Each structure stands twice: as structure tokens, then as C-alpha cells.
Amino acid sequence: MIGPEPHFLTFANGTCDEDVVRAGNEAVLRARYEDAAFFWRADLKVAPEEFRGRLDKLTFEERLGTVADRADRIAALAATLADRTGLAPETLDTVRRAGELAKFDLASQMVVEFSSLAGVMAEEYALRAGEPARVARALAEMELPRSSGGALPAGDAGVVLSLADRFDLVTGMFVIGAAPTGSSDPYGVRRAAIGLLNVLRSVPSVAGLRVRDGLRAAADRYAAQGVEVPAERLAEAAELITRRYEQQLADAGHEHRLVQAVLPWADRPARGDRTLAALERHIGTTAFADLTAALQRVLRILPKDAAPESADRSLLTAPAELRLAGAAEAVRASLTGREDDLDALTGASAPLVAAVDAFFDEVLVMDADPALRAARLALLDDVAALARPVLNWSAL
């Protein structure tokens, strides 16, 4: 033990300072529990709908309206997301009803005094008001996750409400120029971004949702309330989420270049996770190394800032040109329905790799004839188009 052992003073009545501290703490806790009991009894006398009606007296952010405005946006956005994910009719009904009561407990005495109980009290009060258990649970799960590693919503209704809450917050803060800077993030925008990423990465029912679609849908709700949403603000919000996804992958120990290769998937992070897992399986194999090398040859010669000029494909008559065109068409056909699948592309790549190598060995791409040059560049762009949806190949 470092330093002297703790010493407690003993008073004339036989008590010590430790007893005094304990008694003081107990008195404080007792008072707080009595406060909570009072708030509980008072809140139970008020219907959730009445609490919901009081939200228009609470300001969310001066430029973005009241808490009632925010709750309305969340309800509408959750319904939109639920429609896009094809949830069951019963779940849609739950989303609708929970949306009608969204955030009602923020007007309760309990949550005003103990803000960390938001959602917890919504579930308890909703149940005691006779709401179905699934609606009460959705109201609680709307607040999840509460931290970067916190529990996620388990029900589909709670999932879309959770996403709607966070998409609304992130979008709104960027709209008014309140994006986080340095260590300053008073509205918890980063936490909201991490929360929506965690949900999108972990819950299969919403894995197909795109980040940009969620932001756009949230922007539409703001526009419906008369708030202008510049496109560049949405781009900045999407970039913040991309950077959070990048940081999550880096923190998990994934190699930097592989993270960069899958970063275009930040818009659909669950698919990014699967692609990264596939990339880590293939990265050390001969087939993948050959495919990467062939694609790098193709990408290096293509114009970076402009698509190939319109081309007359009938000019491609050399054996190497025809072989590459045929190999590209065969791979394209084999990838039907799996155009962004790294496993599928790698598995079908051997003939394409051989054709690319032969093409560069036998053909002068940058021919003096502009028509022939354009046709050959267009053919190479066809090859690149097979790989572009899968990875950022330049990172490799």
C-alpha cells in the first residue's frame, strides 16, 4: 500500500467520520428516492397523449423547432424507413403508434429530473396506460444505443425509430452548422452517428438501408417544416458518418489499406463488413493477387477525370481485343445479381486476368489513331466497370 493507512476520527459519542459520511449519503439517497416516488405517482395521473401534447412547450433547438417538431419528424421518418425495409404490417402498425407517442416522456416530471431515464420511463408509463407491450418496447428502444458500445434495439419497430432519431439529429445539426468540431460536440452528433452505424451494421432487417437515403429522408422532413437543407450539408453529414465507420474498422484492428479499400461501403456498412471479411480471406491468395495486379494495369491507363470517348467497338478486331471482350462479357454474365460480390468476382477472374495480360502484351492501347485508341480505352473501361462496385482497388 502506498502512503499511510486511512485514519478515521472518533467523536465523543462513539461515532467516526466514516459513519458521518455514510449517514449523509444515505440522507441524500433517501431524499432522491422520495423525489422519484413523488414524480412516479404524479406522472401516472397523466396520459401519454397529454405528455406528447406538452412537447410543443419544450424547445429542441431554436432554428429547428420544438421537441414536438422533432418528435413529428422522427415519427414520419421512421414510417418511411419501415416502408423501405419491407417490414411486416404488424410492425408498421407498431411504428405508427409508437411514432404518435414519440418522446412523450420528455415532458414527464421523472425524465425532466432524471434525463437518463428517457425511454425507460416511456416504456413503463405506456404499459400502465394500456399501450401494447410491443409499442412500449419500441418507445424504449428508440433511445438505444445509449453509448458507442451500448445495447442495440432488438425489435424491428425499435430499430427504425432508433435510426430515425439519429438521422434526424445528425441531419439537423449539420443543417444549422452545428457539426462537431475538435472535442466540441454539445449535441452528441458523433455519438448519434456511431449509434446509427452500429444499428445498420448489426441488424439484418435494415442492412440494406443506405446512409445517404436516411439523410435525404430526414432532410425531406425538415423541408416539410420549412427548413432549407443545402445539398452540401448532407454531403458533410455523410462524410462524418464515413469517418466514424473508418475509425470503427481501424479500432477493430483491421489493416489500413484494407479499410480504405472497403470505405466506399460506408454508405451500406453491413455490406462493407461482409466485403472486408471476404477481402481478408482473399488478400493472401494467388488468384486475388493476380486479379488486383491486372486491374491496377487497367485503372492506371484509364483517364481519371473523364469517361472514355464514345467508341466504335467494331474497330476491335485483333485476337487479344476479341479475347478480352469475350472474357469481360463472360464475367459480367456470371456476376448477374452479384455485381458487388468480391467472392464471385474473384472466383470468376482467372480467364479475365489472362485476357488482360495478353491484351497489354499484344496491343498498343494509346494508338495514334484516335478512333482505335478510344475503342481500346472503352474496352478497358468495361473491364474496370466489373470491379468498381466491389472495392476501391487503388487502395490496394
C-alpha positions, 0 to 999 in steps of 0.5 A: 500500500502506498502512503499511510493507512486511512485514519478515521476520527472518533467523536465523543459519542462513539461515532467516526467520520466514516459513519458521518459520511455514510449517514449523509449519503444515505440522507441524500439517497433517501431524499432522491428516492422520495423525489422519484416516488413523488414524480412516479405517482404524479406522472401516472395521473397523466396520459401519454397523449397529454405528455406528447401534447406538452412537447410543443412547450419544450424547445429542441433547438431554436432554428429547428423547432420544438421537441414536438417538431422533432418528435413529428419528424422522427415519427414520419421518418421512421414510417418511411424507413419501415416502408423501405425495409419491407417490414411486416404490417404488424410492425408498421402498425407498431411504428405508427403508434409508437411514432404518435407517442414519440418522446412523450416522456420528455415532458414527464416530471421523472425524465425532466429530473432524471434525463437518463431515464428517457425511454425507460420511463416511456416504456413503463408509463405506456404499459400502465396506460394500456399501450401494447407491450410491443409499442412500449418496447419500441418507445424504449428502444428508440433511445438505444444505443445509449453509448458507442458500445451500448445495447442495440434495439432488438425489435424491428419497430425499435430499430427504425425509430432508433435510426430515425432519431439519429438521422434526424439529429445528425441531419439537423445539426449539420443543417444549422452548422452545428457539426462537431468540431475538435472535442466540441460536440454539445449535441452528441452528433458523433455519438448519434452517428456511431449509434446509427452505424452500429444499428445498420451494421448489426441488424439484418432487417435494415442492412440494406438501408443506405446512409445517404437515403436516411439523410435525404429522408430526414432532410425531406422532413425538415423541408416539410417544416420549412427548413432549407437543407443545402445539398452540401450539408448532407454531403458533410453529414455523410462524410462524418458518418464515413469517418466514424465507420473508418475509425470503427474498422481501424479500432477493430484492428483491421489493416489500413489499406484494407479499410480504405479499400472497403470505405466506399461501403460506408454508405451500406456498412453491413455490406462493407463488413461482409466485403472486408471479411471476404477481402481478408480471406482473399488478400493472401491468395494467388488468384486475388493477387493476380486479379488486383495486379491486372486491374491496377494495369487497367485503372492506371491507363484509364483517364481519371477525370473523364469517361472514355470517348464514345467508341466504335467497338467494331474497330476491335478486331485483333485476337487479344481485343476479341479475347478480352471482350469475350472474357469481360462479357463472360464475367459480367454474365456470371456476376448477374445479381452479384455485381458487388460480390468480391467472392464471385468476382474473384472466383470468376477472374482467372480467364479475365486476368489472362485476357488482360495480360495478353491484351497489354502484351499484344496491343498498343492501347494509346494508338495514334489513331484516335478512333482505335485508341478510344475503342481500346480505352472503352474496352478497358473501361468495361473491364474496370466497370466489373470491379468498381462496385466491389472495392476501391482497388487503388487502395490496394 
